[in-house]
Amino acid sequence: MKQIYVGNLPYRSGEEEVRNLFAQYGEVNSVKLITDRETGRPRGFGFVEMDDSEALAAIEALDGQEFEGRVLKVNEARPRQPRQPREFN
């Protein structure tokens, strides 16, 4: 199972549109679009989870392609780095 980062998504795109886009390359296990915590508005990126070989085919085919007027940035997601605790004075 691979986690795919999808960047530069149109803000009006929903999970169903992203799922349909990636489903052309295989079974999509999950789609998570990231929203701003305070406003709830889409942040223009998200993550798609697919089986390994299908994920690689989707990354190869969709990176740099236009989707609803924007050029997508698609690659294998990197593990999230731990955040440094904030210091307040």
C-alpha positions as CSV (number, residue, x, y, z in Angstrom):
1,M,0.0,0.0,0.0
2,K,1.4,3.4,-1.0
3,Q,0.4,6.8,0.1
4,I,0.5,9.4,-2.7
5,Y,0.8,13.1,-2.2
6,V,-1.4,15.2,-4.6
7,G,-0.6,18.9,-4.7
8,N,-1.9,22.0,-6.5
9,L,-5.4,20.7,-6.4
10,P,-8.2,23.1,-7.4
11,Y,-9.8,24.4,-4.2
12,R,-13.3,23.4,-5.5
13,S,-12.3,19.7,-6.0
14,G,-13.9,17.2,-3.7
15,E,-12.9,13.7,-2.7
16,E,-15.1,12.1,-5.3
17,E,-13.4,14.0,-8.2
18,V,-10.0,13.0,-6.9
19,R,-11.1,9.4,-6.4
20,N,-12.4,9.2,-9.9
21,L,-9.2,10.7,-11.4
22,F,-7.0,8.1,-9.6
23,A,-9.4,5.2,-10.2
24,Q,-8.4,5.2,-13.8
25,Y,-5.2,3.5,-12.7
26,G,-6.5,1.0,-10.1
27,E,-8.5,0.7,-6.9
28,V,-8.4,3.7,-4.6
29,N,-8.4,2.7,-1.0
30,S,-8.8,6.2,0.5
31,V,-8.7,9.9,-0.4
32,K,-8.0,12.6,2.2
33,L,-8.1,16.2,1.2
34,I,-6.5,18.6,3.7
35,T,-8.5,21.6,5.1
36,D,-7.5,24.6,7.1
37,R,-8.1,23.9,10.8
38,E,-9.5,27.4,11.5
39,T,-11.5,28.1,8.4
40,G,-12.4,24.6,7.2
41,R,-11.4,25.7,3.6
42,P,-9.5,23.3,1.4
43,R,-5.7,23.9,1.3
44,G,-5.2,22.6,-2.2
45,F,-3.5,19.3,-1.4
46,G,-4.3,15.8,-0.2
47,F,-3.4,12.1,-0.1
48,V,-4.5,9.1,-2.0
49,E,-3.8,5.5,-0.9
50,M,-3.5,2.7,-3.5
51,D,-1.8,-0.6,-4.0
52,D,1.9,-0.3,-4.9
53,S,2.0,-1.0,-8.6
54,E,-1.2,0.9,-9.3
55,A,0.1,3.8,-7.2
56,L,3.3,4.0,-9.3
57,A,1.3,4.0,-12.5
58,A,-0.9,6.8,-11.2
59,I,2.1,8.9,-10.1
60,E,3.8,8.4,-13.5
61,A,0.7,9.3,-15.4
62,L,-0.7,12.2,-13.4
63,D,2.4,14.2,-12.2
64,G,2.4,17.4,-14.3
65,Q,-1.0,16.8,-15.8
66,E,-3.7,19.4,-15.9
67,F,-6.8,18.8,-13.7
68,E,-9.6,21.3,-13.6
69,G,-7.3,24.1,-14.8
70,R,-4.3,23.4,-12.5
71,V,-1.2,21.4,-13.1
72,L,-0.9,18.6,-10.5
73,K,2.1,17.7,-8.4
74,V,1.9,14.0,-7.7
75,N,4.5,11.9,-5.9
76,E,5.0,9.3,-3.2
77,A,4.2,10.8,0.1
78,R,7.1,11.1,2.6
79,P,6.6,10.2,6.2
80,R,5.6,13.2,8.3
81,Q,8.5,14.7,10.2
82,P,8.0,15.3,14.0
83,R,7.3,18.9,14.8
84,Q,9.4,20.9,17.3
85,P,7.4,22.0,20.3
86,R,6.5,25.7,20.1
87,E,8.1,28.0,22.7
88,F,6.0,30.7,24.2
89,N,7.6,33.5,26.2
